[in-house]
Amino acid sequence: MIIEQSRREAPREACGMIGGHKQTATHIYPTKNSDTSEITYKIDPRETFDVIRKMRSDQVDFIAVYHSHPATEAYPSPTDIREAGDLDLTYVICSLKDNNAPRIRAFKIGESRSVQELQVETGRV
């Protein structure tokens, strides 16, 4: 679902939120990139609130935010690192640099703005 949305919205960055339990993603919530940009993304606070309400209804926790990099690697850009707000969230990036072989990677961004890659196992999400 993330790859399909990323391809649909290219060359702009796609974005959304992920719900689940602990480190297991079970629900994807695509959102609109209010930046409508090829190099940045922003989820409108009202849409964020609506999605969190939907997550509560679905009985899942807000565990991650995702966005795409239409032309670059799946690694947090300096802007991604600077804008990371919630240290409890996982930041998922889908790279379409090679459109025939999209790549999804996940990261934690620490207080000191350190980047730690997490293991990702893809399934139906």
Secondary structure, 3 states (H helix, E strand, C coil): CHHHHHHHHCCCCCEEEEEEECCEEEEEEEECCCCCCCCCCCCCHHHHHHHHHHHHHHCCEEEEEEEEECCCCCCCCHHHHHHCCCCCCEEEEEECCCCCCCEEEEEEECCCCCEEEECCCCCCC
